[in-house]
Amino acid sequence: MASKKNKPHEAAEKPEAAETAAKEQTEQTPDSVTMTQEELETVKKHIDELQKKYDDTVALLQRNQADFDNFRKRNASVRLDSYEEGKRDCIKALLPVLDDFDRVAQSDPTAEGWADGVKLVHKKLADILHKEGLTEIPSDGAFDPELHNAVMTEAVDGMESGHIVQTFQKGYKVKDKIVRHSMVKVSE
C-alpha cells in the first residue's frame, strides 16, 4: 500500500524532473561544432545527395499526378465516345423499323394484309432488340419481387397465393440488368 501512496507524489515530481533534464541537455548541447574541412565536405555532399533525392521524388510525384490526371480525362472522353457510339449503333439498327412504320402509316389500314404487315414490323423490331441482348422477363408462375411489380391482387379459386394471375405490361432485361419490371396482378 505504501507504494500506491508514493505514486501520486512521484507524478508531481515528474514535470519538474523533465524541465530540469531539458535545461541540462540545452546546457550540454553546444551552439557550434568544430569540423575539419574534410568532414564539412562530406556533410555537404550528403546534404546535396539528400536534396537531389528529395527533388527527384517530388518531380516523380508531380509526373505521376499529371499522368493520372491525363488518364482520368482520357478515360472520361473514351467512355463518353463509347456511349455515344453505342447510341448511334442502336439507332442505326432501328432505322429500318422506322422506315417500315412510315410505310405502314402511309398504307390503307383496310387493305388486305395490312395487319400481317404490322405484325412483321413488330417481329422485325423484336428481333433487333433481341439481337442487342433484350430478353422478356417471364410473367407466369410464382411472383418474384425482383422481377415483377404487383399492382393488383385478386382472390382466385384454385390458385395458390403469390402466383401471377394477369400481366398488364411485359418486363424486359438486358443480360442480367432489368430494364423494366413486369407489371402484374397477383393471387391472394
TORZA-216474 format. One record per residue (C-alpha): residue number from 1; residue in one letter; x, y, z. Coordinates in Angstrom, 1 decimal. Each point is the difference from the previous one (the first is absolute). Layout:
residues N
+-----+---+--------+--------+--------+
!   k ! r !      x !      y !      z !
+-----+---+--------+--------+--------+
! NUM ! a !      X !      Y !      Z !
...
+-----+---+--------+--------+--------+
This chain:
residues 188
+-----+---+--------+--------+--------+
!   k ! r !      x !      y !      z !
+-----+---+--------+--------+--------+
!   1 ! m !    0.0 !    0.0 !    0.0 !
!   2 ! a !    2.9 !    2.3 !    0.7 !
!   3 ! s !    1.0 !   -0.2 !   -3.7 !
!   4 ! k !   -3.4 !    1.3 !   -1.1 !
!   5 ! k !    0.3 !    3.0 !    2.2 !
!   6 ! n !    3.4 !    0.8 !   -1.5 !
!   7 ! k !   -1.3 !    0.0 !   -3.6 !
!   8 ! p !   -2.0 !    3.3 !    0.2 !
!   9 ! h !    3.0 !    1.5 !    1.7 !
!  10 ! e !    2.3 !   -1.2 !   -2.8 !
!  11 ! a !   -2.4 !    1.4 !   -2.7 !
!  12 ! a !    0.3 !    3.4 !    1.6 !
!  13 ! e !    3.8 !   -0.2 !   -0.3 !
!  14 ! k !    0.1 !   -1.1 !   -3.7 !
!  15 ! p !   -0.8 !    3.4 !   -1.6 !
!  16 ! e !    2.7 !    1.6 !    2.0 !
!  17 ! a !    2.4 !   -2.8 !   -0.9 !
!  18 ! a !   -0.8 !    0.4 !   -3.6 !
!  19 ! e !    0.7 !    3.7 !    0.1 !
!  20 ! t !    3.3 !   -0.6 !    1.7 !
!  21 ! a !    1.1 !   -2.6 !   -2.5 !
!  22 ! a !   -0.9 !    2.3 !   -2.9 !
!  23 ! k !    2.1 !    2.8 !    1.6 !
!  24 ! e !    2.9 !   -2.3 !    0.5 !
!  25 ! q !   -0.2 !   -1.3 !   -3.6 !
!  26 ! t !   -0.1 !    3.6 !   -1.3 !
!  27 ! e !    3.0 !    0.9 !    2.0 !
!  28 ! q !    1.9 !   -3.0 !   -1.2 !
!  29 ! t !   -0.9 !    0.5 !   -3.7 !
!  30 ! p !    2.5 !    2.5 !   -1.5 !
!  31 ! d !   -1.2 !    2.8 !   -2.2 !
!  32 ! s !    2.8 !   -0.7 !   -2.5 !
!  33 ! v !    2.0 !   -3.1 !   -1.1 !
!  34 ! t !    3.5 !    0.0 !   -1.3 !
!  35 ! m !    0.7 !   -2.2 !   -3.0 !
!  36 ! t !    2.9 !   -0.6 !   -2.3 !
!  37 ! q !   -0.3 !    1.1 !   -3.6 !
!  38 ! e !   -0.2 !   -3.6 !   -1.1 !
!  39 ! e !   -2.9 !   -0.7 !    2.4 !
!  40 ! l !   -1.8 !    3.2 !   -1.2 !
!  41 ! e !    0.4 !   -1.1 !   -3.6 !
!  42 ! t !   -1.4 !   -3.5 !    0.9 !
!  43 ! v !   -3.0 !    1.6 !    1.7 !
!  44 ! k !   -0.6 !    2.4 !   -2.9 !
!  45 ! k !    0.2 !   -2.9 !   -2.4 !
!  46 ! h !   -2.5 !   -2.0 !    2.0 !
!  47 ! i !   -2.4 !    2.9 !    0.2 !
!  48 ! d !    0.3 !    0.5 !   -3.7 !
!  49 ! e !   -0.8 !   -3.7 !   -0.6 !
!  50 ! l !   -3.0 !    0.2 !    2.3 !
!  51 ! q !   -1.2 !    3.2 !   -1.8 !
!  52 ! k !    0.3 !   -1.7 !   -3.4 !
!  53 ! k !   -1.9 !   -3.0 !    1.2 !
!  54 ! y !   -2.7 !    2.3 !    1.4 !
!  55 ! d !   -0.2 !    2.0 !   -3.2 !
!  56 ! d !   -0.2 !   -3.2 !   -2.1 !
!  57 ! t !   -2.7 !   -1.3 !    2.2 !
!  58 ! v !   -2.0 !    3.2 !   -0.3 !
!  59 ! a !    0.4 !    0.0 !   -3.7 !
!  60 ! l !   -1.1 !   -3.6 !   -0.3 !
!  61 ! l !   -3.1 !    0.7 !    2.1 !
!  62 ! q !   -0.9 !    3.0 !   -2.1 !
!  63 ! r !    0.4 !   -2.1 !   -3.2 !
!  64 ! n !   -2.1 !   -2.8 !    1.5 !
!  65 ! q !   -2.7 !    2.5 !    0.9 !
!  66 ! a !    0.0 !    1.5 !   -3.5 !
!  67 ! d !   -0.1 !   -3.5 !   -1.6 !
!  68 ! f !   -2.9 !   -0.9 !    2.2 !
!  69 ! d !   -1.9 !    3.2 !   -0.8 !
!  70 ! n !    0.6 !   -0.6 !   -3.7 !
!  71 ! f !   -1.2 !   -3.7 !    0.3 !
!  72 ! r !   -3.1 !    1.1 !    1.8 !
!  73 ! k !   -0.9 !    2.6 !   -2.6 !
!  74 ! r !    0.8 !   -2.4 !   -2.9 !
!  75 ! n !   -2.0 !   -2.8 !    1.7 !
!  76 ! a !   -3.0 !    2.4 !    0.4 !
!  77 ! s !    0.2 !    1.0 !   -3.6 !
!  78 ! v !    0.3 !   -3.6 !   -1.2 !
!  79 ! r !   -3.0 !   -1.0 !    2.1 !
!  80 ! l !   -2.1 !    2.8 !   -1.4 !
!  81 ! d !    1.0 !   -0.8 !   -3.5 !
!  82 ! s !   -0.8 !   -3.7 !    0.5 !
!  83 ! y !   -3.4 !    0.9 !    1.4 !
!  84 ! e !   -0.8 !    2.3 !   -2.9 !
!  85 ! e !    1.2 !   -2.7 !   -2.5 !
!  86 ! g !   -2.2 !   -2.6 !    1.7 !
!  87 ! k !   -3.0 !    2.4 !   -0.3 !
!  88 ! r !    0.8 !    0.5 !   -3.7 !
!  89 ! d !    0.3 !   -3.7 !   -0.6 !
!  90 ! c !   -3.4 !   -0.7 !    1.7 !
!  91 ! i !   -1.7 !    2.8 !   -2.0 !
!  92 ! k !    1.5 !   -1.3 !   -3.2 !
!  93 ! a !   -1.3 !   -3.5 !    0.7 !
!  94 ! l !   -3.5 !    1.4 !    0.6 !
!  95 ! l !   -0.2 !    2.2 !   -3.1 !
!  96 ! p !   -1.4 !   -2.8 !   -2.2 !
!  97 ! v !   -2.8 !   -0.5 !    2.5 !
!  98 ! l !   -0.7 !    3.7 !   -0.1 !
!  99 ! d !   -0.1 !   -0.2 !   -3.9 !
! 100 ! d !   -2.5 !   -2.9 !    0.3 !
! 101 ! f !   -2.2 !    2.0 !    2.3 !
! 102 ! d !    0.0 !    2.9 !   -2.4 !
! 103 ! r !   -1.1 !   -2.3 !   -2.8 !
! 104 ! v !   -2.7 !   -1.5 !    2.3 !
! 105 ! a !   -1.2 !    3.5 !    0.9 !
! 106 ! q !   -0.4 !    0.9 !   -3.7 !
! 107 ! s !   -1.8 !   -3.1 !   -0.9 !
! 108 ! d !   -3.8 !   -0.7 !    0.2 !
! 109 ! p !   -0.8 !   -1.8 !    3.3 !
! 110 ! t !   -3.0 !   -1.7 !   -1.7 !
! 111 ! a !    2.2 !   -1.5 !   -2.7 !
! 112 ! e !    0.5 !   -3.7 !    0.0 !
! 113 ! g !    3.2 !   -1.1 !    1.8 !
! 114 ! w !    0.3 !    3.3 !    2.0 !
! 115 ! a !   -0.2 !   -1.8 !    3.3 !
! 116 ! d !    2.6 !   -2.5 !   -1.1 !
! 117 ! g !    2.3 !    2.8 !   -1.0 !
! 118 ! v !   -0.3 !    1.6 !    3.4 !
! 119 ! k !    0.8 !   -3.4 !    1.6 !
! 120 ! l !    3.1 !   -0.3 !   -2.2 !
! 121 ! v !    1.2 !    3.4 !    1.1 !
! 122 ! h !   -0.6 !   -0.9 !    3.6 !
! 123 ! k !    2.0 !   -3.3 !   -0.5 !
! 124 ! k !    2.8 !    2.0 !   -1.7 !
! 125 ! l !    0.2 !    2.4 !    3.0 !
! 126 ! a !   -0.1 !   -2.9 !    2.5 !
! 127 ! d !    2.8 !   -1.8 !   -1.9 !
! 128 ! i !    2.2 !    3.1 !   -0.1 !
! 129 ! l !   -0.4 !    0.5 !    3.7 !
! 130 ! h !    0.6 !   -3.6 !    0.8 !
! 131 ! k !    3.2 !    0.1 !   -2.0 !
! 132 ! e !    1.1 !    2.9 !    2.2 !
! 133 ! g !   -0.6 !   -2.2 !    3.1 !
! 134 ! l !   -3.5 !    0.9 !    1.0 !
! 135 ! t !   -2.0 !   -2.9 !    1.4 !
! 136 ! e !   -3.5 !   -0.2 !    1.4 !
! 137 ! i !   -0.5 !   -0.7 !    3.7 !
! 138 ! p !   -2.3 !   -3.0 !    0.4 !
! 139 ! s !   -3.2 !    1.1 !    1.7 !
! 140 ! d !   -1.7 !   -3.4 !    0.6 !
! 141 ! g !    0.2 !   -2.0 !    3.2 !
! 142 ! a !    1.1 !    1.3 !    3.3 !
! 143 ! f !    0.4 !    3.7 !    0.8 !
! 144 ! d !    3.6 !    1.2 !    0.4 !
! 145 ! p !    0.4 !    3.5 !    1.4 !
! 146 ! e !    3.5 !    0.2 !   -1.6 !
! 147 ! l !   -1.6 !   -0.4 !   -3.5 !
! 148 ! h !   -3.7 !    1.0 !    0.4 !
! 149 ! n !   -1.9 !    3.0 !    1.2 !
! 150 ! a !   -3.3 !   -1.0 !    1.5 !
! 151 ! v !   -2.5 !    2.8 !   -0.6 !
! 152 ! m !   -3.1 !   -2.0 !    1.0 !
! 153 ! t !   -1.0 !   -3.1 !    2.0 !
! 154 ! e !   -3.0 !   -2.2 !   -0.5 !
! 155 ! a !   -1.4 !   -3.1 !    1.7 !
! 156 ! v !   -0.2 !   -2.8 !   -2.5 !
! 157 ! d !   -1.6 !   -3.3 !    0.7 !
! 158 ! g !    2.3 !   -3.0 !   -0.4 !
! 159 ! m !    3.2 !    2.1 !   -0.3 !
! 160 ! e !    2.6 !    0.3 !    2.7 !
! 161 ! s !    0.8 !    3.4 !    1.6 !
! 162 ! g !    2.9 !    1.8 !   -1.7 !
! 163 ! h !   -0.5 !   -1.2 !   -3.6 !
! 164 ! i !   -0.3 !    2.3 !   -2.9 !
! 165 ! v !   -3.6 !    0.2 !   -1.3 !
! 166 ! q !    0.4 !    2.6 !   -2.8 !
! 167 ! t !    2.7 !    2.0 !   -1.6 !
! 168 ! f !   -0.8 !    3.6 !   -0.8 !
! 169 ! q !    3.4 !    1.0 !   -1.4 !
! 170 ! k !    2.9 !   -2.2 !   -1.0 !
! 171 ! g !    3.4 !    0.4 !    1.8 !
! 172 ! y !    3.4 !   -0.1 !   -1.7 !
! 173 ! k !    3.6 !   -0.4 !    0.9 !
! 174 ! v !    3.3 !    0.4 !   -1.9 !
! 175 ! k !    2.3 !   -2.8 !    1.2 !
! 176 ! d !   -0.4 !    0.0 !    3.8 !
! 177 ! k !   -1.2 !    3.7 !    0.3 !
! 178 ! i !   -3.7 !    0.7 !    0.2 !
! 179 ! v !   -1.1 !    2.6 !   -2.4 !
! 180 ! r !   -3.7 !   -0.1 !    1.1 !
! 181 ! h !   -1.8 !   -2.2 !    2.5 !
! 182 ! s !   -3.1 !   -2.0 !   -1.1 !
! 183 ! m !   -3.2 !    1.7 !    1.2 !
! 184 ! v !   -2.2 !   -2.8 !    1.3 !
! 185 ! k !   -3.1 !   -0.9 !    2.0 !
! 186 ! v !    0.7 !   -2.6 !    2.7 !
! 187 ! s !   -2.3 !   -2.5 !    1.8 !
! 188 ! e !   -0.7 !    0.5 !    3.7 !
+-----+---+--------+--------+--------+
